[in-house]
Each structure stands twice: as C-alpha cells, then as structure tokens.
C-alpha cells in the first residue's frame, strides 16, 4: 500500500507463511540432492560485507586539514563486528597535533603504532599517571577500560590503529564542549581540584574542541604515580 499524501514507505501485507528466497545449499549434477533445513541466515551471512577502508579521510568521523583525522568502525557501519565483538579506530595526526584526553567507557583497547612517533600519557581511574613515554612505529600499548589517554604527535605524521573489546565501544572526553567538565558546576570543579573559581572557569570553558587540537607545549596530564 502506498499513499502520496503520507510521508512513509511501502507497506506490504502477506497472507499465509512468509519466506525468503535463497539459493539451495547443495545441488549435484543429475538431480536435486537432499538439503539441510536452513535457519534463514545463510544468505545474510554470505552477502555480509566483511571489509572497510579506514584509511580514507573522506569517510572520517573527525577531520581537520591542519591536524589530521580519526575514523571509527563498529557494528553499526560493519555489522559483522557484532559476531566478533570488536570495534576499531584509525588515527592520523600531524606534528604537534594532540588528541585530547578521553577514555573508553565499555571496552579495553590495544593501540598499535603504524607510522611515526607520539608522546602518550595514560591516567588510571584514581588520577595517577601510569604511562608517560614516547612510542614509535611497531610498538603496542594496552589501554584498560576507564583509563584516560592523551596523545601528542612528535614526528611529521603519527598514525595508529586501535582494536577495542566491544562491537560498539564508546568514549567519554575530559575536554571541550561535550566533556564531563563542561557539565559540572564551577563550585564542584573548584572544590574537587582545590583551585580558585577563576581557575575552575578556565578549566571548564577554555577548550571548545573535543577531539583534536594544536598542542601549546609539553603535556602534564594526571598526577605522577607514587611507588609504594
């Protein structure tokens, strides 16, 4: 059924049993061979897209010509990842560009450097700095769930790939207009970090960007870890 006065798609009414046409599972020469009973998923699985190009900046989630780009891949744009329970992220940033602090809400991640070098700082859920080093091509870094990470490129170009243990991995940010800080009252920031109201206002409103920005100097994220 279809009506030009109603903004909706076609509606099909089916009388009797509904079925999906699919090719036979097995067929030999000289006649029909016995077939196994299917479950309706064979055609879906056989025609499911299994590849995606994350190196294409035109399909990036975040793209800034002067800074770089970040592309994500999950079960929404590549449904087969739902069966693998994995998602991926591809990043490429220019020298002195920075990926602002963020953490994975529902996944662990394995970060592998494919080109260049970057200074990376990682902070645990107690605010202690647990990693503060430069990593380069061929190195692997494991990022536990809930640990916040900030990256700054120290070579002409820094590229990496991340694999995450959830087919729909989600992140939260610590800077910018969509960050946790932006949603907190100034009094909470001031008392929680033991800073003045003016400093709290600067922390809350100084950064508009949420993902990529230009680094203004050495990073100093989190508190140094105190060894027992």
Order of alpha helices (4+ residues) and beta strands (2+ residues): alpha-beta-beta-alpha-beta-beta-beta-beta-beta-beta-beta-beta-beta-alpha-alpha-alpha-beta-beta
